[in-house]
Structures are given as C-alpha cells and as structure tokens.
Amino acid sequence: MVLPRVIATDLDGTLLNQSGQVSARNHRALTAAVDAGIKVVIVTARPPRATESFAAMFDCAAVVCGNGAHTQLPGAAEPMVRAIDRDTSGTIVEKLRFALPELGFGVETGTDFYHDADYHLEPWVPREWVSGVLDDTDALLTAATPVTKLIARSNTHPVHLMYEAAVNSVGSLAEATYSGGAGLVEISAAGVNKGSTLAMLCESWGVSREEVVAFGDMPNDRSALTWAGSGYAMSSGHPELLDPALGLRVAPSSFEDGVGRVVEEILDRA
C-alpha cells in the first residue's frame, strides 16, 4: 500500500480525548507519520489561540482554524484569511434574526473575539478571550473585522433547528454548519469550509484527493471527510457522519485513540 501524502485531523471529539488532550498514542502515531514524510494538517473550528498549543506538538504542514477561514502555513508572515464582507455579514444577521428571534451574535476575527449584548457567553470560554462586548450587532460588525466566523447563539433554540433555519434563510450567501455546541451555529463566507480549504492546500502541494486521509466527528467535518480519498468518521461522532449512505470509513472513538490506531495501521501496511 502507498502511504497517503496528507493526513488531516479535527481536534475536539477526534484527536483529543475525554480530557481534551492529545493522548500519547495519538501523538506517537502522528509524529511517526511526519517522520515518514506525510504532511499533517490540523483542521478545526477552533480559533488560533485555542489551537496553537496542539499544533506546536507536531511539525504541522498547515493549521486550519475557524472551519477553513484562517490558515497558517509554516514560515508565512501572514495567515490565509477567507472572511465574510461587512455588507454580507449584516444581511446574514438580519435574515437570521427574522427566522430565529432572540439570537445573540459573536465574531471571530482570527485574532480576537467580540460579541453583542444578546450573546450568552459559553461557560468554558475564558473571559480574557473577549476583546469587546458591543451594545448591538451593527456596532459589533463595525468593531470586529475581518469576520472570519460569525457565530449565532441561542439559549432556547436546539442547534439542529438553528442550522436548518440558517440554511433556509441564508442560502448561498454563506456557509452554515455546527460542531456540537448547544444552541450555536457557525457561519463562514460562501464556499468556505474545511473541505474547500483542505482542497486548496492540497492543490498548492500537488496532492490529489486520493492521497489524503481525513478524520472528523461532527457536521462541520463533513466537507473534509467527503472530499478526502479516505474519510474517517469517529465511531463516537455525530450520527449524520455514520450513515452508511455517506460512504465514510469508521475509526474507533476519540476515547480509544481512534486517530492513532488508524494511522498506525496505515503506516504498518505501507
């Protein structure tokens, strides 16, 4: 068997265990992959500040954050940013507020996080991560730039209903998804997702999709998993990804070093 040229992995629910850490086995396997000449890419919904410590554990060929909106390449002075423009951001907010009243909004810029007064900050988010709380969404979109990820937050609407409403109301204006947060939908610029950014990177490296292995566990990973030649949904992941009709392979759960075990098998077979 020929080795893949790229291994792309999500973090939460995929590479990270129940304690939110990279296990020794997962670390050994990906380090061995790098030593074998395979490019390892982290592809996450997290912002850079919540990803840097994990990326530093490997010789990453790229670190893709914000569901594909913010990509850092080794040696590059500036990240590759795929943001939502100001006017489109405002239109998206209007459409979502019409479809789902009582939403709060937050914005990731790639370096900072801002939110409006209606946004109920998640308890796990460190308060020092918040660069500003704005009175209303118009002020938010003026202060927070670029909009690498627009986040809609609700304490009352289930996330799957929020997602459906976002897709139906926003349409082709933007890319809506979710990664498990209760009452939280993530919105990127049109066409921006993990899969499209991974495809762009691989094209620049001269790597075909058949030479890519990807791991993920949530709906925001679907684009990367279905684009890659070998997409692995974690057995502990979202039922949508485990539907046989999607045609994905299944890796052991993130609690069982699923990424490491599959990578070990790939290296052993080569």
C-alpha positions in Angstrom: 0.0 0.0 0.0 1.2 3.5 -0.9 1.4 6.0 2.0 -1.0 8.9 1.9 0.7 12.3 1.4 -1.6 14.2 3.7 -3.3 13.4 7.0 -5.9 16.0 8.1 -7.5 15.8 11.5 -10.1 17.7 13.5 -9.3 18.3 17.2 -12.4 18.1 19.5 -14.1 14.7 19.5 -11.5 13.4 17.1 -7.8 13.8 18.0 -8.5 15.0 21.6 -9.5 12.6 24.3 -12.1 13.0 27.1 -9.7 15.2 28.9 -9.3 17.5 25.9 -5.7 16.3 25.4 -3.7 14.5 22.7 -3.0 11.0 24.0 0.5 9.5 24.0 -0.6 7.0 21.3 -2.1 9.7 19.0 1.0 11.8 19.5 3.3 8.9 18.6 1.3 7.9 15.5 1.2 11.4 14.0 4.8 12.0 14.8 5.7 8.8 13.0 3.5 9.9 10.1 5.5 13.2 9.9 8.8 11.2 10.1 7.5 9.1 7.2 7.2 12.2 5.0 3.4 12.7 5.4 2.1 16.2 5.8 -0.1 16.5 9.0 -2.8 19.2 8.9 -4.9 20.3 11.8 -8.4 21.3 10.6 -10.6 22.7 13.4 -13.5 25.0 14.2 -11.4 26.5 17.0 -9.7 29.9 16.7 -5.9 30.0 16.5 -5.5 31.0 20.2 -7.2 27.7 21.2 -5.3 25.6 18.7 -1.7 26.8 19.0 -0.7 24.5 21.9 -1.8 21.4 20.0 -0.3 22.5 16.7 3.0 23.0 18.5 3.1 19.3 19.3 3.6 18.3 15.7 5.5 19.5 12.6 2.3 20.7 11.0 2.2 21.4 7.3 -0.7 23.8 7.9 -3.1 24.8 10.8 -6.6 25.5 9.5 -8.8 27.2 12.0 -12.4 28.7 12.0 -13.8 25.9 9.8 -11.4 26.8 7.0 -11.4 30.6 7.3 -8.0 31.1 8.9 -5.0 29.1 7.7 -1.4 29.4 9.0 1.4 27.9 7.0 4.9 27.5 8.4 7.2 30.4 7.6 4.3 32.5 6.3 4.3 36.0 7.7 0.5 36.3 7.4 -2.3 33.8 7.6 -4.6 33.0 4.6 -7.9 34.5 5.6 -11.2 33.9 3.9 -13.6 36.3 5.6 -17.3 37.4 5.2 -17.5 41.0 3.9 -19.2 43.7 6.1 -22.4 44.1 4.0 -22.9 40.4 3.7 -22.4 39.9 7.4 -25.1 42.5 8.1 -27.6 40.8 5.7 -26.9 37.4 7.3 -27.7 38.8 10.7 -30.9 40.4 9.5 -32.1 37.2 7.9 -31.2 35.0 10.9 -32.9 37.4 13.4 -36.0 37.3 11.2 -36.0 33.5 11.2 -35.0 33.0 14.8 -35.7 35.8 17.2 -33.7 36.3 20.4 -30.3 35.4 18.8 -27.1 36.8 20.0 -24.1 37.1 17.7 -20.3 36.8 18.1 -17.5 37.3 15.7 -14.1 35.6 15.4 -11.6 37.8 13.5 -8.8 35.2 13.6 -7.0 37.1 16.4 -9.9 38.4 18.6 -13.4 37.5 19.6 -16.2 40.1 20.1 -19.9 39.6 20.8 -23.0 41.7 21.2 -25.0 42.2 24.4 -27.5 39.4 23.4 -24.8 36.8 23.2 -24.7 34.5 26.2 -21.0 33.6 26.6 -20.4 29.9 26.9 -19.1 29.0 30.4 -16.0 27.3 29.1 -14.8 30.5 27.2 -12.2 32.4 29.2 -13.3 35.9 29.8 -9.9 37.2 28.7 -10.6 35.9 25.2 -13.3 38.5 24.8 -11.9 41.6 23.2 -15.2 43.6 23.4 -18.9 43.4 24.2 -20.9 45.7 21.9 -24.3 47.1 22.5 -25.8 45.9 19.3 -24.9 43.8 16.2 -24.3 46.8 14.0 -21.6 48.1 16.4 -20.3 44.5 16.6 -19.8 44.2 12.9 -18.1 47.7 12.8 -15.7 46.8 15.5 -14.9 43.2 14.6 -13.0 42.8 11.4 -12.4 40.7 9.4 -15.4 38.4 10.1 -13.7 35.1 9.7 -16.5 33.4 11.5 -19.9 34.7 12.5 -21.5 32.8 15.4 -25.2 32.8 16.2 -26.0 31.8 19.8 -29.3 30.9 21.4 -30.4 29.6 24.8 -33.7 28.5 23.6 -33.4 27.0 20.1 -31.9 23.5 19.6 -28.9 23.5 17.3 -30.4 21.3 14.6 -33.3 23.7 14.2 -31.0 26.7 14.2 -28.9 25.0 11.5 -32.0 24.3 9.3 -33.2 27.9 9.7 -29.8 29.2 8.9 -29.5 27.1 5.7 -33.0 28.1 4.6 -32.7 31.8 5.4 -29.1 32.5 4.4 -29.0 30.3 1.3 -26.0 30.9 -0.9 -24.9 34.0 1.0 -22.7 32.0 3.4 -21.8 28.5 4.7 -23.6 27.4 7.8 -22.6 24.5 10.0 -22.3 23.4 13.6 -19.8 21.4 15.6 -21.8 20.3 18.6 -22.2 23.4 20.7 -25.7 23.5 22.1 -27.6 26.4 20.5 -24.6 27.5 18.5 -24.4 27.8 14.7 -21.1 28.8 12.9 -21.2 30.8 9.7 -18.4 31.3 7.2 -18.1 33.1 3.9 -19.8 31.3 0.9 -17.8 28.3 -0.1 -15.6 28.4 2.9 -15.4 25.1 4.8 -12.9 22.6 6.0 -13.1 20.7 2.8 -12.6 23.6 0.4 -9.6 24.9 2.3 -8.0 21.5 2.5 -8.5 21.1 -1.2 -6.8 24.5 -1.8 -3.8 23.5 0.3 -3.5 20.1 -1.4 -3.7 21.7 -4.9 -0.8 24.0 -3.9 1.2 21.0 -2.8 0.4 18.9 -5.9 -1.5 16.4 -3.8 -4.6 14.7 -5.2 -7.6 13.9 -3.0 -6.9 10.2 -3.4 -3.7 10.9 -1.4 -5.5 12.4 1.5 -6.8 10.8 4.8 -9.1 12.9 6.9 -10.6 12.4 10.4 -13.6 14.1 12.0 -16.7 13.7 14.1 -19.2 16.4 13.5 -21.2 18.0 10.7 -18.6 20.7 10.2 -16.2 18.0 9.3 -18.3 16.5 6.5 -16.9 18.6 3.7 -13.3 17.5 4.5 -14.3 13.8 5.0 -16.2 13.5 1.8 -13.5 15.4 -0.2 -10.6 13.3 1.0 -9.9 10.0 -0.7 -10.2 8.2 2.7 -12.5 10.0 5.1 -12.8 8.5 8.6 -15.8 9.4 10.9 -15.1 8.7 14.5 -17.4 6.0 15.9 -18.2 8.4 18.8 -19.2 11.1 16.3 -22.4 12.6 15.0 -24.9 10.1 13.6 -25.1 12.1 10.3 -21.5 11.1 9.5 -22.1 7.4 10.5 -24.9 7.0 7.9 -23.6 4.2 5.5 -25.1 6.2 2.6 -22.4 8.8 3.1 -19.7 6.2 2.3 -17.2 7.2 5.0 -15.0 4.8 6.8 -15.3 4.5 10.6 -12.5 4.9 13.1 -12.5 3.9 16.7 -13.8 6.6 19.1 -11.7 9.5 20.2 -11.7 8.0 23.6 -9.9 4.9 22.2 -7.1 6.7 20.4 -9.0 6.2 17.1 -6.8 8.5 15.0 -3.7 6.9 16.3 -4.9 3.4 15.8 -5.9 4.1 12.1 -2.6 5.9 11.4 -0.6 3.0 12.9 -2.5 0.6 10.6 -1.8 2.8 7.6 1.9 3.0 8.4 2.2 -0.7 9.1 0.5 -1.6 5.8 2.8 0.6 3.7 
